[in-house]
Amino acid sequence: MPLAPQSHQGQHGEAFVFSMASAAGLLANKPFPDVDGVDWTIGYAGILGTVRSPKIDVQVKSSSSPRGDAEHWHYRLRRKHFDALAGPGFALRRYLLLVTVPSEASEYAVCDADRMELRRAAYWVSLAAERTPASTPGPAVLVRVPRCNLLNPSRLLALVAGDEAGAAA
């Protein structure tokens, strides 16, 4: 039985992030059980700059019809997921990764003899400076994800190293 479309889309988004971590030479681990709002812990095995074995926690969301303006994607994040990322005090830095995906699952990956191309892009945002619980009422919080925070392997490595400025374009 095939995956339901929403599950298939989410799986593609997580595979996209895993592939990017792999391309950056990073470790990617899925917490089990998933009870803390973290989809992946991504880390570096060894010394990176002045830090030994740095890591970040990420929550991955995907959208096949992203909305926004010229500078930001606008993503409605369930309050429970927002609260798991927002505010200070986490042992590891936490990020929301928004993966934009094609509307047709058949376009998620295109392969030929030279490469496998995963379609669309990933963007990151830190919610560490946001208030928690969110001050806006309702079941979801609108999160603005900067389009300039386009993720690639070197920028993901910069996030793990604690260099948010280096991870932004």
C-alpha positions as CSV (number, residue, x, y, z in Angstrom):
1,M,0.0,0.0,0.0
2,P,1.5,3.4,-1.0
3,L,2.0,6.2,1.5
4,A,-0.7,8.7,1.9
5,P,0.2,11.9,0.0
6,Q,0.9,14.0,3.2
7,S,3.1,11.2,4.6
8,H,5.0,10.8,1.3
9,Q,5.6,14.6,1.2
10,G,6.9,14.6,4.8
11,Q,9.2,11.6,4.1
12,H,10.6,13.4,1.1
13,G,11.3,16.5,3.2
14,E,13.1,14.4,5.8
15,A,15.1,12.5,3.2
16,F,16.1,15.8,1.7
17,V,17.5,17.0,5.0
18,F,19.2,13.6,5.6
19,S,20.8,13.8,2.1
20,M,22.1,17.3,2.8
21,A,23.6,16.3,6.1
22,S,25.3,13.4,4.4
23,A,26.6,15.6,1.6
24,A,28.1,17.9,4.3
25,G,29.8,15.0,6.0
26,L,27.6,15.3,9.1
27,L,25.9,12.7,11.3
28,A,22.1,12.6,11.3
29,N,20.2,10.7,14.0
30,K,16.5,10.4,14.6
31,P,15.5,10.6,18.2
32,F,13.4,7.7,19.4
33,P,10.7,8.0,20.5
34,D,9.7,11.3,18.9
35,V,8.3,13.1,21.9
36,D,10.3,16.3,22.0
37,G,9.5,18.0,18.7
38,V,12.9,17.1,17.2
39,D,13.0,15.2,13.9
40,W,16.8,15.0,13.5
41,T,19.9,15.7,15.6
42,I,22.6,16.7,13.2
43,G,26.2,16.8,14.3
44,Y,29.9,16.8,13.5
45,A,32.1,13.9,14.6
46,G,35.2,15.6,15.9
47,I,36.4,19.1,16.5
48,L,34.8,21.9,14.5
49,G,36.4,25.2,15.2
50,T,36.8,25.2,18.9
51,V,33.9,22.9,19.8
52,R,34.1,19.1,20.1
53,S,31.3,17.2,18.5
54,P,28.9,20.1,17.9
55,K,25.2,19.3,17.3
56,I,21.9,20.9,16.5
57,D,18.3,19.7,16.7
58,V,16.0,20.3,13.8
59,Q,12.3,20.0,13.1
60,V,11.5,19.4,9.4
61,K,8.3,20.6,7.8
62,S,7.5,20.5,4.1
63,S,5.2,22.4,1.8
64,S,4.1,21.7,-1.8
65,S,2.4,25.1,-2.0
66,P,4.5,27.5,0.0
67,R,3.2,31.0,0.5
68,G,4.9,34.2,1.5
69,D,6.3,37.4,0.2
70,A,9.5,38.4,-1.5
71,E,11.6,38.0,1.6
72,H,9.9,35.2,3.7
73,W,8.0,32.0,3.4
74,H,5.0,32.0,5.7
75,Y,4.4,28.7,7.3
76,R,1.6,27.9,9.8
77,L,3.2,25.8,12.5
78,R,1.1,23.9,15.0
79,R,1.4,25.6,18.4
80,K,2.8,22.3,19.9
81,H,5.6,22.3,17.4
82,F,6.3,26.0,17.7
83,D,6.6,25.6,21.5
84,A,9.1,22.8,21.0
85,L,11.4,25.1,19.1
86,A,10.8,28.6,20.5
87,G,12.6,30.4,23.3
88,P,15.9,30.0,25.0
89,G,17.3,27.4,27.3
90,F,17.7,24.3,25.1
91,A,21.0,22.3,25.5
92,L,21.3,22.2,21.7
93,R,20.3,25.0,19.3
94,R,17.0,24.2,17.6
95,Y,16.0,25.1,14.1
96,L,12.9,24.8,11.9
97,L,13.8,23.5,8.4
98,L,11.2,24.2,5.8
99,V,11.5,22.0,2.7
100,T,9.6,23.2,-0.4
101,V,8.6,20.2,-2.5
102,P,7.0,19.7,-5.9
103,S,3.2,19.2,-5.9
104,E,3.6,15.9,-7.8
105,A,5.3,13.1,-5.9
106,S,6.7,11.8,-9.2
107,E,8.8,14.9,-9.4
108,Y,10.4,14.5,-5.9
109,A,13.6,12.9,-7.4
110,V,14.9,12.7,-10.9
111,C,17.7,10.2,-11.6
112,D,20.0,9.5,-14.5
113,A,23.3,7.7,-14.8
114,D,25.2,10.7,-13.4
115,R,23.1,11.9,-10.5
116,M,20.0,11.9,-8.4
117,E,18.4,15.3,-8.1
118,L,16.1,15.9,-5.2
119,R,13.6,18.6,-6.2
120,R,13.0,22.0,-4.6
121,A,14.9,23.5,-1.6
122,A,15.2,23.8,2.2
123,Y,15.3,26.9,4.3
124,W,16.1,27.4,8.0
125,V,15.0,29.7,10.8
126,S,15.8,29.9,14.5
127,L,12.9,30.6,16.9
128,A,15.2,31.0,19.9
129,A,14.3,34.7,20.2
130,E,10.5,34.0,20.1
131,R,8.3,34.0,23.1
132,T,6.9,30.8,24.3
133,P,4.1,30.1,24.6
134,A,3.3,32.1,21.5
135,S,1.4,35.3,22.2
136,T,-0.9,34.8,19.3
137,P,-4.1,32.8,20.1
138,G,-5.2,29.7,18.1
139,P,-3.9,26.3,17.2
140,A,-1.1,27.5,14.9
141,V,1.5,30.2,14.8
142,L,2.6,31.9,11.6
143,V,6.4,31.5,11.2
144,R,8.3,33.7,8.8
145,V,11.2,31.7,7.2
146,P,13.7,34.0,5.5
147,R,14.2,33.1,1.8
148,C,17.8,34.2,2.1
149,N,18.3,31.3,4.6
150,L,18.5,28.8,1.7
151,L,20.1,25.7,3.1
152,N,23.0,23.9,1.3
153,P,25.7,21.5,2.7
154,S,28.1,24.3,3.6
155,R,25.4,26.4,5.3
156,L,24.2,23.3,7.3
157,L,27.8,22.8,8.4
158,A,27.9,26.5,9.5
159,L,24.7,26.0,11.6
160,V,26.2,23.0,13.3
161,A,29.3,25.1,14.0
162,G,27.2,27.8,15.6
163,D,27.7,30.3,12.7
164,E,24.2,31.6,11.9
165,A,25.7,34.5,10.0
166,G,27.7,32.1,7.8
167,A,24.6,30.0,7.2
168,A,22.6,33.0,5.8
169,A,23.2,34.4,2.4
